[in-house]
Every structure is written in C-alpha cells, then in structure tokens.
Amino acid sequence: MQALFKNIKGDRLIWAIVALLAIFSFLPVYSAASNLAYSGGNTSTFAFFVKHFMHLFLGFAIMYGVHKIPYRYFRGLSLIMIPIVLVLLVVTMFQGITIEGANASRWIQIPIVGMSFQTSTLASVVLMVYVARYMSKIQDKEITFKASILPLWVPVFLVLVLILPANLSTAAIMFVMVVMLVFIGGYPIRYLLSILGMGILCLALFVLVAKAFPDAMPNRVDTWMSRLESFTNDDDTEADYQIEKAKIAIATGYIQGVGPGKSIQKNFLPQSSSDFIFAIIIEEYGLIGGISIIILYMWLLFRIVIAAQKADTVFGKLLVLGVGLPIVFQALINMAVAVELFPVTGQTLPLISSGGTSIWMTCLAIGIILSVSAKREEIKELEDIEDNPLEILSETI
C-alpha cells in the first residue's frame, strides 16, 4: 500500500476530493438501489452495491493508469480517437440499446465482456482533448474563421450531430463547453457569435425535420418539448412527477436529514440512484449533506483551475480546463434539476451516481488532469535538484 501511495503523482488534493466523493457515494447508491432491486424482481440490494464498487474500482484503475501517461501523448491520441468516436456514435445511432427504461438508445453492447457502454461520454472527453490540441496549436498564429472551419468546427459539429438525436442535454453541454474552451483559448468573439448562430440554426432545422418525419426519431423531440413545457408550465407530466418527488425528498431532509438508508421517496422517484440521487442525499443527510457535496465540487473546481494555472504548456492549461470544467458543470446541472432550477436533463452526478460509463469517463478525465499536474511536479523536482544538488544528494545518501 505504501508503494502504491508513493507512485501516486499529481495534485494530492484532487486525489483526496475524488476519493471522498467516491467513498460517500456508496451510502446513497446502496440506499437508492432498493428501488431498482424490487422493481426488477430482486429482493437484495447488495448486488447493486457490489456493482457500484466494481465500477469505482475500475474507474480508479483507469485514473491511476492514465495519470502515469505523459500528457503530451494525449495530443496525438485525440487525432486517432476522433474518427473512432465518430464510428462508435454511428453504430450507437443505428444499433444502440435501451438501459433501465431510458427513453433513448444511447448505449452499445460490448459482446466480448457482456457490458454496455455509453459512447457519448467517451466522445465528450475525446472532443475536449481535440479542441484543446487545436487551440494550443494556433496560439501564436493569426486565427481566421475560414481556416478553422475544417480542422476545428467540422469534427465538433459531426460529433454533436451524431449525439443530438438521442441525447440533447449531452450535446448541448458539449457545445457550451467547446465554446467556453475556445473562448479561453483566444478564439475571436466575432467568430464565436457566428458559430453560436450556426448552432441554433442547426438545432432549429433538426427540430423541424424531426417534426416533419416523426417516424425517423420517435418521441425524441416530443420528449424535449414536454420537459421544457413542464418546466415552464404546471402541466401534469412525467417530468413534473419526478420533480415533485425530488422536492418532497428535499423538503423532508431539513437540516440533518432522516438518516442513512431511511429515504421514503427513493421508492417512488425514478432513477433515484442516478439522475435524482442529489435529492435522496438531501433527504437522508439533510442540508448539511447537500452543502457538503456542493463544497466538494467547488473545491474540485478550484483545484482544477490551480492545476491549469500551474501547467507548463498552453496545451496543458487548455487540456485541464477542457476535461475538468465539464465535470463540475455536469454536477451543477444535476443538482439544479433536483431543485427545479433547470429542466430534467438525465445528467448524472459525477462520481456519486451509479452507472459504469459515467464513472469511468469521469475518472479518465481526472486522470488526464493529474497527468498534467504530475508533469509540473516533475519539473519542480528537477528545479530543486538544480538549485540544491548537494542537499538532495545528502538526503539520498
């Protein structure tokens, strides 16, 4: 164990925050899994506990392995992975499966291991790395809109168009994150406004086509519209039912909560172990538990910004922000949905909600961040050796 800790590099506080979120996740996931267990005809929730443990174990293995890779390699890997991701998204569009009653086919089955995989989450990480690579490449060059269309915006829009039919919220979050990253990278605002206009136009065109040919994408646009209408109106819909149960859970929690495992609304709230797990956390652990989770995510955001600021290259800075900011942004959206500050989106709470793909891709992104911060530590150690060679030698002896 001591040797393992010795080999852990990168920002130790990020490791600690991620570990705290993962350890805490066992309690609400185990509690909320009772809904899935009994609805599935099973009387034991322990299987869901073990499944969540295995997901986290594999996630931390991914994080550990990725953080040992020098981050400069991700620059080239993003070029290789973009076409692979596009192929996976096409396969998902035509052969995707539905998991746990989800209203869209967002997963593909991996025959060899018998597991399902949500390709849009992998696409999100790969796309942000690709955009970070491109923006760092043109830092010292004059940026023109025409020159950036093919290498930057064509891959972005291809990925988003393939995700959009089945997962509007993920496509929207990815688009916002890409726009934010290129803005941070120095992309001219006048060009960004053009891209925003094109994005809105493409979305409007997609909605019109889907309405004109409803059999091509059954229920997708209707689902989006019903969620938006239920958010702005008082109509009795499924989304209203979810929000109502979530608000009851939150109101029941008060300051200290009803206690671990004592949630009542977990038996009525759909997706209580994933999309609406924040409501269960507040019901069982009260306002104290909810605020503690928010503080951890804000602390993670702070460390991500610090890691980006200390990165030794422009690519490292943009890479950390590109893969790190979406994690916190997704967490804020998940919590905002639970308290009805945002329409129902289906986004999970990173590192806490159940679900293998979400956990693995979050750990992949954090592993990349740790790889960048580990490089900074390596440079600092070399600088210390150059400044105090005799002192370092004596300590070694």
C-alpha positions as CSV (number, residue, x, y, z in Angstrom):
1,M,0.0,0.0,0.0
2,Q,2.9,2.4,0.8
3,A,4.4,1.7,-2.5
4,L,1.1,2.5,-4.2
5,F,0.9,5.9,-2.5
6,K,4.5,6.6,-3.4
7,N,3.7,6.0,-7.1
8,I,0.7,8.4,-7.0
9,K,1.6,11.7,-8.7
10,G,-0.2,14.9,-9.4
11,D,-2.3,17.1,-7.2
12,R,-2.9,15.3,-3.9
13,L,-5.9,17.3,-3.1
14,I,-7.7,16.3,-6.3
15,W,-7.0,12.7,-5.4
16,A,-8.5,13.3,-1.9
17,I,-11.6,15.1,-3.3
18,V,-12.3,12.3,-5.8
19,A,-11.7,9.7,-3.1
20,L,-14.1,11.4,-0.7
21,L,-16.9,11.7,-3.4
22,A,-16.4,8.0,-4.3
23,I,-16.5,6.8,-0.7
24,F,-19.5,8.8,0.1
25,S,-21.3,7.6,-3.0
26,F,-21.7,4.0,-1.6
27,L,-24.2,5.1,1.1
28,P,-26.8,6.9,-1.2
29,V,-26.3,4.4,-4.1
30,Y,-26.9,1.4,-1.8
31,S,-29.9,3.1,-0.2
32,A,-31.5,4.2,-3.5
33,A,-30.8,0.9,-5.2
34,S,-33.6,-0.7,-3.3
35,N,-36.0,0.9,-5.9
36,L,-34.2,-0.8,-8.7
37,A,-33.9,-4.1,-6.8
38,Y,-37.6,-4.5,-6.1
39,S,-38.8,-3.1,-9.4
40,G,-36.5,-5.7,-11.1
41,G,-38.0,-8.5,-9.1
42,N,-34.9,-8.9,-6.9
43,T,-35.1,-8.7,-3.1
44,S,-31.4,-7.9,-2.4
45,T,-29.7,-4.6,-3.0
46,F,-26.2,-6.0,-2.2
47,A,-25.7,-6.9,-5.9
48,F,-26.1,-3.2,-6.7
49,F,-23.5,-2.3,-4.0
50,V,-21.0,-4.7,-5.5
51,K,-21.7,-3.5,-9.0
52,H,-21.1,0.1,-7.9
53,F,-17.9,-1.0,-6.1
54,M,-16.6,-2.7,-9.3
55,H,-17.4,0.4,-11.4
56,L,-15.5,2.6,-9.0
57,F,-12.6,0.2,-8.7
58,L,-12.2,0.0,-12.4
59,G,-12.6,3.8,-12.6
60,F,-9.8,4.4,-10.1
61,A,-7.7,1.9,-12.0
62,I,-8.3,3.9,-15.2
63,M,-7.4,7.1,-13.3
64,Y,-4.2,5.7,-11.9
65,G,-3.1,4.3,-15.3
66,V,-3.9,7.4,-17.2
67,H,-2.2,9.8,-14.8
68,K,1.1,7.8,-15.3
69,I,0.9,8.7,-19.1
70,P,2.8,11.9,-20.0
71,Y,0.0,14.3,-21.1
72,R,1.8,15.3,-24.3
73,Y,0.7,11.9,-25.7
74,F,-2.9,12.9,-25.5
75,R,-2.3,15.4,-28.2
76,G,-1.7,12.7,-30.8
77,L,-4.2,10.3,-29.3
78,S,-7.0,12.8,-29.8
79,L,-6.4,12.7,-33.6
80,I,-6.6,8.9,-33.6
81,M,-9.7,8.8,-31.4
82,I,-11.8,11.3,-33.2
83,P,-12.6,9.0,-36.2
84,I,-13.0,6.0,-33.8
85,V,-15.5,8.0,-31.8
86,L,-17.4,9.0,-34.9
87,V,-17.7,5.4,-35.9
88,L,-18.9,4.4,-32.4
89,L,-21.5,7.2,-32.5
90,V,-22.8,6.0,-35.9
91,V,-23.0,2.4,-34.6
92,T,-24.9,3.6,-31.5
93,M,-27.3,5.6,-33.6
94,F,-28.4,2.6,-35.6
95,Q,-27.8,-0.3,-33.1
96,G,-28.0,1.3,-29.7
97,I,-29.8,-0.3,-26.9
98,T,-32.1,1.0,-24.1
99,I,-30.9,0.6,-20.5
100,E,-33.2,0.6,-17.4
101,G,-36.1,2.1,-19.3
102,A,-34.3,5.1,-20.7
103,N,-36.2,6.8,-23.5
104,A,-33.3,6.8,-26.0
105,S,-30.8,4.2,-27.3
106,R,-27.6,5.7,-26.1
107,W,-25.6,2.5,-25.3
108,I,-23.9,-0.1,-27.3
109,Q,-23.3,-3.7,-26.2
110,I,-19.7,-5.0,-26.0
111,P,-20.2,-8.7,-26.9
112,I,-16.8,-10.0,-25.5
113,V,-17.4,-8.8,-21.9
114,G,-21.2,-8.6,-22.0
115,M,-21.2,-4.9,-20.9
116,S,-22.9,-1.8,-22.2
117,F,-21.1,1.4,-23.0
118,Q,-22.5,5.0,-23.5
119,T,-20.5,6.3,-26.4
120,S,-21.4,10.0,-25.9
121,T,-19.5,10.2,-22.6
122,L,-16.3,9.0,-24.3
123,A,-16.9,11.4,-27.2
124,S,-17.2,14.3,-24.8
125,V,-13.7,13.7,-23.3
126,V,-12.1,13.0,-26.7
127,L,-13.6,16.1,-28.3
128,M,-12.4,18.4,-25.5
129,V,-8.9,17.0,-25.8
130,Y,-9.0,17.5,-29.5
131,V,-10.2,21.1,-29.2
132,A,-7.5,21.8,-26.6
133,R,-4.9,20.4,-29.0
134,Y,-6.1,22.6,-31.9
135,M,-6.3,25.8,-29.8
136,S,-2.8,25.3,-28.4
137,K,-1.5,24.7,-31.9
138,I,-2.7,28.1,-33.2
139,Q,-1.8,30.1,-30.2
140,D,1.0,32.1,-32.0
141,K,-0.8,32.3,-35.3
142,E,-3.4,34.6,-36.8
143,I,-6.8,33.0,-36.4
144,T,-9.2,33.2,-39.4
145,F,-12.7,31.8,-39.4
146,K,-12.3,30.1,-42.8
147,A,-9.1,28.3,-41.8
148,S,-10.6,27.0,-38.6
149,I,-13.8,25.5,-40.0
150,L,-12.4,22.2,-41.3
151,P,-9.9,21.3,-38.6
152,L,-11.9,22.6,-35.6
153,W,-15.6,23.0,-36.3
154,V,-16.3,20.2,-38.7
155,P,-15.3,17.5,-36.2
156,V,-17.2,19.3,-33.4
157,F,-20.4,19.5,-35.3
158,L,-20.1,15.9,-36.6
159,V,-19.8,14.6,-33.0
160,L,-22.7,16.8,-31.8
161,V,-25.0,15.9,-34.7
162,L,-24.5,12.2,-34.0
163,I,-25.2,12.7,-30.3
164,L,-28.1,15.1,-30.7
165,P,-30.9,12.7,-31.8
166,A,-30.7,10.6,-28.7
167,N,-29.2,12.9,-26.1
168,L,-30.0,16.6,-26.4
169,S,-28.7,17.6,-23.0
170,T,-25.3,16.0,-23.5
171,A,-24.9,17.6,-27.0
172,A,-25.9,21.0,-25.5
173,I,-23.4,20.7,-22.6
174,M,-20.6,19.6,-25.0
175,F,-21.4,22.6,-27.3
176,V,-21.3,25.1,-24.4
177,M,-18.0,23.6,-23.1
178,V,-16.4,23.7,-26.5
179,V,-17.4,27.3,-26.9
180,M,-16.1,28.1,-23.5
181,L,-12.8,26.4,-24.1
182,V,-12.1,28.1,-27.5
183,F,-13.0,31.4,-25.9
184,I,-10.5,30.8,-23.1
185,G,-8.0,29.8,-25.8
186,G,-8.3,33.1,-27.5
187,Y,-10.7,32.4,-30.4
188,P,-12.2,35.7,-31.7
189,I,-15.6,36.6,-30.2
190,R,-17.0,37.7,-33.6
191,Y,-16.3,34.2,-35.0
192,L,-17.8,32.6,-31.9
193,L,-21.0,34.6,-32.4
194,S,-21.2,33.1,-35.9
195,I,-20.7,29.6,-34.5
196,L,-23.5,30.2,-32.0
197,G,-25.8,31.3,-34.7
198,M,-25.0,28.3,-36.8
199,G,-25.6,26.0,-33.8
200,I,-29.0,27.5,-33.1
201,L,-29.9,27.3,-36.8
202,C,-28.9,23.6,-37.0
203,L,-30.9,22.8,-33.9
204,A,-34.0,24.6,-35.3
205,L,-33.6,22.7,-38.6
206,F,-33.2,19.4,-36.8
207,V,-36.4,20.0,-34.8
208,L,-38.3,20.9,-37.9
209,V,-37.1,17.8,-39.7
210,A,-38.0,15.6,-36.7
211,K,-41.4,17.1,-36.6
212,A,-42.0,16.6,-40.3
213,F,-40.8,13.0,-40.2
214,P,-41.7,11.7,-36.7
215,D,-41.1,8.0,-37.5
216,A,-37.4,8.7,-38.1
217,M,-36.8,9.7,-34.4
218,P,-40.0,8.6,-32.5
219,N,-40.7,10.6,-29.3
220,R,-37.4,12.4,-29.1
221,V,-38.4,16.0,-30.0
222,D,-41.7,15.4,-28.2
223,T,-39.8,14.4,-25.1
224,W,-37.7,17.6,-25.2
225,M,-40.7,19.8,-25.7
226,S,-42.6,18.1,-22.9
227,R,-39.7,18.6,-20.5
228,L,-39.4,22.3,-21.4
229,E,-43.2,22.8,-21.2
230,S,-43.3,21.0,-17.8
231,F,-40.5,23.3,-16.5
232,T,-42.3,26.5,-17.6
233,N,-45.9,25.4,-17.1
234,D,-47.9,23.5,-14.4
235,D,-49.0,20.6,-16.7
236,D,-49.1,17.2,-15.1
237,T,-46.3,15.2,-16.9
238,E,-43.8,12.6,-16.1
239,A,-41.1,15.2,-15.6
240,D,-43.4,17.0,-13.2
241,Y,-43.8,13.8,-11.3
242,Q,-40.0,13.4,-11.0
243,I,-39.5,16.9,-9.8
244,E,-42.4,16.7,-7.4
245,K,-40.9,13.6,-5.7
246,A,-37.5,15.2,-5.7
247,K,-38.8,18.3,-4.0
248,I,-40.6,16.2,-1.4
249,A,-37.4,14.3,-0.7
250,I,-35.5,17.6,-0.3
251,A,-38.2,19.1,1.9
252,T,-38.2,16.0,4.1
253,G,-34.5,16.3,4.8
254,Y,-34.5,19.6,6.7
255,I,-31.1,20.3,8.3
256,Q,-29.8,16.9,9.4
257,G,-31.8,14.5,7.2
258,V,-33.8,11.4,8.1
259,G,-30.7,9.3,8.4
260,P,-28.8,6.9,6.1
261,G,-31.0,4.4,4.3
262,K,-34.2,5.9,5.6
263,S,-35.4,7.7,2.5
264,I,-39.0,7.2,1.6
265,Q,-39.0,9.0,-1.8
266,K,-36.4,6.6,-3.2
267,N,-39.3,4.1,-3.6
268,F,-41.2,6.5,-5.8
269,L,-38.6,8.6,-7.5
270,P,-37.5,7.2,-10.9
271,Q,-33.7,7.0,-11.4
272,S,-33.2,7.7,-7.7
273,S,-29.7,6.2,-7.8
274,S,-28.5,8.2,-10.8
275,D,-30.3,11.3,-12.2
276,F,-32.0,12.3,-8.9
277,I,-29.5,11.0,-6.4
278,F,-28.9,14.5,-5.0
279,A,-32.5,14.7,-3.8
280,I,-32.0,11.4,-1.9
281,I,-28.8,12.7,-0.4
282,I,-30.5,15.7,1.0
283,E,-33.5,13.6,2.2
284,E,-31.1,11.3,4.1
285,Y,-28.3,13.7,5.1
286,G,-30.2,17.0,5.1
287,L,-29.0,20.4,4.2
288,I,-25.6,19.6,5.8
289,G,-25.1,16.7,3.4
290,G,-26.2,18.7,0.3
291,I,-23.9,21.6,1.1
292,S,-21.0,19.3,1.8
293,I,-21.4,17.8,-1.7
294,I,-21.5,21.3,-3.3
295,I,-18.4,22.3,-1.3
296,L,-16.5,19.3,-2.6
297,Y,-17.4,20.0,-6.2
298,M,-16.4,23.7,-5.7
299,W,-13.2,22.6,-4.1
300,L,-12.6,20.3,-7.1
301,L,-13.2,23.3,-9.5
302,F,-10.7,25.4,-7.5
303,R,-8.0,22.7,-7.8
304,I,-8.7,22.3,-11.5
305,V,-8.1,26.0,-12.0
306,I,-4.9,25.8,-9.9
307,A,-3.7,22.8,-11.9
308,A,-4.4,24.6,-15.2
309,Q,-2.6,27.8,-14.0
310,K,0.5,25.7,-13.0
311,A,0.6,23.7,-16.2
312,D,3.9,24.1,-18.1
313,T,2.4,24.5,-21.6
314,V,-0.6,26.1,-23.2
315,F,-1.8,22.7,-24.3
316,G,-1.6,21.5,-20.7
317,K,-3.6,24.5,-19.4
318,L,-6.4,24.1,-22.0
319,L,-6.4,20.3,-21.6
320,V,-7.0,20.6,-17.8
321,L,-9.8,23.1,-18.3
322,G,-11.3,21.2,-21.3
323,V,-11.7,17.9,-19.4
324,G,-12.2,19.3,-15.9
325,L,-14.8,22.0,-16.3
326,P,-17.4,19.7,-17.8
327,I,-17.3,17.5,-14.6
328,V,-18.2,20.4,-12.3
329,F,-20.7,21.8,-14.9
330,Q,-22.5,18.5,-15.1
331,A,-22.6,18.2,-11.3
332,L,-24.2,21.7,-11.1
333,I,-26.8,20.8,-13.7
334,N,-27.7,17.6,-11.9
335,M,-28.2,19.5,-8.6
336,A,-30.1,22.3,-10.4
337,V,-32.5,19.8,-11.9
338,A,-33.2,18.3,-8.4
339,V,-34.3,21.7,-7.1
340,E,-36.1,22.7,-10.3
341,L,-33.7,25.4,-11.3
342,F,-33.2,23.5,-14.6
343,P,-35.4,21.3,-16.8
344,V,-34.9,17.5,-16.5
345,T,-31.8,16.5,-18.5
346,G,-30.9,13.0,-17.5
347,Q,-27.4,14.0,-16.4
348,T,-25.8,12.0,-13.6
349,L,-23.9,13.4,-10.6
350,P,-20.2,12.7,-11.4
351,L,-18.5,10.1,-9.1
352,I,-21.6,9.7,-7.0
353,S,-24.4,8.4,-9.3
354,S,-24.5,4.8,-10.2
355,G,-23.5,3.9,-13.8
356,G,-20.3,2.5,-15.1
357,T,-19.6,4.6,-18.2
358,S,-20.2,7.9,-16.4
359,I,-17.8,6.9,-13.6
360,W,-15.1,5.6,-16.0
361,M,-15.1,8.6,-18.2
362,T,-15.0,11.0,-15.2
363,C,-12.0,9.1,-13.9
364,L,-10.4,9.2,-17.3
365,A,-10.8,13.0,-17.4
366,I,-9.4,13.3,-13.8
367,G,-6.5,11.0,-14.8
368,I,-5.7,13.4,-17.6
369,I,-5.8,16.4,-15.2
370,L,-3.5,14.5,-12.7
371,S,-1.1,13.7,-15.6
372,V,-0.7,17.5,-16.3
373,S,-0.2,18.3,-12.6
374,A,2.3,15.4,-12.3
375,K,4.4,16.9,-15.0
376,R,4.5,20.2,-13.1
377,E,5.7,18.3,-10.0
378,E,8.4,16.6,-12.1
379,I,9.7,19.9,-13.4
380,K,9.7,21.4,-9.9
381,E,11.7,18.5,-8.5
382,L,14.3,19.0,-11.3
383,E,14.5,22.7,-10.5
384,D,15.0,21.8,-6.8
385,I,17.8,19.4,-7.7
386,E,19.5,22.1,-9.9
387,D,19.2,24.7,-7.1
388,N,20.3,22.4,-4.2
389,P,22.3,19.5,-5.7
390,L,24.3,18.8,-2.5
391,E,21.3,18.9,-0.2
392,I,19.4,16.4,-2.5
393,L,22.5,14.2,-2.7
394,S,22.9,14.1,1.1
395,E,19.2,13.2,1.6
396,T,19.6,10.4,-0.9
397,I,22.6,9.0,0.9
